[in-house]
């Protein structure tokens, strides 16, 4: 990237205030009605289908965004490393937040979920935020270009 360190720092600040807000909006678009499908009314189906059709674009964008964020993390680490700027990402799996509380209340789903994680439980917010805190410490000064999964081992265990 052409330019000096101050210009790169401006780009970093811009990314954190604009791009990450956009990603958050995209990641929080989905909806569902949490009850057995035989109990859905016509209105329930209509609500989900309208949102579902609009949501298809967001699903594709979300998948592209995830892959793009991984590559962006790597590229920026290479480009900005010469200026001492480290770029990393944290990729949490199911973490106990308000966004997934209804999903985690579904016992059969939760049982299937934890069966695929060596630690056998969803994550806590503090566990993901602790990784972010670590990356901000001087002890992580040689870590760059990494996407760190905070997933209870899901990515190494997967769909067995």
C-alpha positions in Angstrom: 0.0 0.0 0.0 1.5 3.3 -1.0 1.6 6.1 1.6 3.0 6.6 5.0 2.3 5.2 8.4 -0.2 8.0 9.3 -2.2 7.2 6.2 -2.3 3.5 7.1 -3.3 4.3 10.6 -6.2 6.4 9.2 -7.3 3.4 7.1 -7.2 1.2 10.3 -9.3 3.7 12.2 -11.7 3.9 9.2 -12.0 0.1 9.1 -12.8 -0.2 12.8 -15.5 2.5 12.7 -17.2 1.7 9.3 -16.5 -1.8 8.0 -16.9 -3.5 11.3 -20.2 -1.8 12.0 -21.4 -3.0 8.5 -20.2 -6.6 9.3 -22.1 -6.5 12.6 -25.3 -5.4 10.8 -25.0 -8.2 8.3 -24.3 -10.8 10.9 -27.4 -9.8 12.9 -30.0 -9.9 10.1 -31.3 -13.5 10.4 -34.5 -14.5 12.1 -36.5 -17.6 13.0 -39.6 -18.5 14.9 -38.6 -21.0 17.6 -41.3 -23.6 17.8 -42.0 -27.0 16.1 -42.7 -26.6 12.4 -46.1 -28.3 12.7 -47.2 -25.3 14.9 -46.3 -22.6 12.3 -49.2 -20.6 11.1 -49.5 -19.2 7.6 -48.5 -15.8 9.0 -45.3 -17.4 10.6 -44.3 -18.9 7.2 -45.1 -15.6 5.4 -42.9 -13.7 7.9 -40.0 -16.1 7.5 -40.3 -16.3 3.7 -40.3 -12.6 3.2 -37.3 -12.2 5.5 -35.8 -15.4 4.1 -35.9 -14.2 0.5 -34.3 -10.9 1.6 -31.9 -12.8 3.9 -30.5 -15.0 1.0 -28.5 -12.1 -0.2 -27.2 -11.5 3.4 -26.3 -15.2 3.8 -24.2 -15.0 0.6 -22.7 -11.7 1.7 -22.0 -13.1 5.1 -20.1 -16.1 3.7 -18.2 -13.9 1.3 -17.5 -11.5 4.2 -16.1 -14.2 6.4 -13.8 -15.5 3.7 -12.9 -11.9 2.8 -12.1 -11.0 6.4 -9.8 -14.0 6.6 -7.9 -12.9 3.5 -8.1 -9.2 4.4 -6.5 -10.1 7.8 -3.6 -11.9 6.0 -3.1 -9.3 3.3 -3.1 -6.4 5.8 -0.7 -8.2 8.1 1.7 -8.5 5.1 1.3 -5.0 3.9 1.3 -3.2 7.2 3.7 -5.3 9.1 6.7 -3.2 7.9 5.1 -0.3 9.8 4.8 -2.4 13.0 1.0 -2.7 12.6 -0.3 -6.2 13.5 -3.5 -7.4 12.1 -5.4 -10.4 13.5 -9.0 -11.7 13.7 -10.9 -13.7 16.3 -13.5 -16.2 15.1 -15.8 -17.4 17.9 -18.2 -20.3 17.5 -21.5 -20.5 19.5 -21.0 -18.1 22.4 -23.6 -17.4 25.1 -25.0 -14.1 23.9 -28.5 -12.7 23.5 -28.3 -13.4 19.8 -28.1 -17.2 20.3 -29.9 -17.7 23.6 -33.0 -19.1 21.9 -31.0 -21.5 19.9 -29.1 -22.7 22.9 -32.4 -23.3 24.8 -33.2 -26.0 22.2 -31.9 -29.1 24.0 -31.7 -31.5 21.0 -29.8 -28.8 19.0 -27.5 -28.0 22.0 -26.8 -31.7 22.4 -25.8 -32.0 18.7 -23.8 -28.9 19.0 -21.8 -29.9 22.0 -21.3 -33.4 20.6 -19.1 -31.7 17.9 -17.0 -29.8 20.4 -14.2 -31.4 22.4 -14.9 -29.0 25.3 -18.6 -30.0 25.2 -20.1 -26.6 25.8 -20.8 -23.2 24.2 -18.4 -20.4 24.8 -18.6 -17.6 27.2 -18.3 -14.0 26.0 -15.2 -13.5 28.3 -13.4 -16.4 26.5 -13.6 -14.6 23.2 -12.9 -11.2 24.6 -9.9 -12.6 26.5 -8.3 -13.6 23.1 -8.9 -10.0 21.8 -7.3 -8.7 25.0 -4.3 -11.0 24.6 -3.8 -9.8 21.0 -3.6 -6.3 22.4 -0.8 -7.2 24.8 2.9 -6.8 24.2 3.2 -10.6 24.7 1.4 -11.0 21.3 3.8 -8.5 19.5 5.0 -11.3 17.2 1.5 -12.5 16.3 0.1 -11.2 13.0 -2.0 -12.4 10.1 -3.8 -15.0 12.3 -7.4 -15.9 12.5 -7.8 -17.4 16.0 -10.8 -19.8 16.4 -12.4 -19.6 19.8 -14.7 -22.5 19.3 -14.3 -25.2 21.9 -12.3 -27.3 19.4 -15.0 -27.4 16.8 -12.7 -26.6 13.8 -10.4 -29.4 14.7 -13.2 -31.9 15.6 -15.9 -30.9 13.2 -18.8 -33.0 11.8 -17.8 -36.5 12.9 
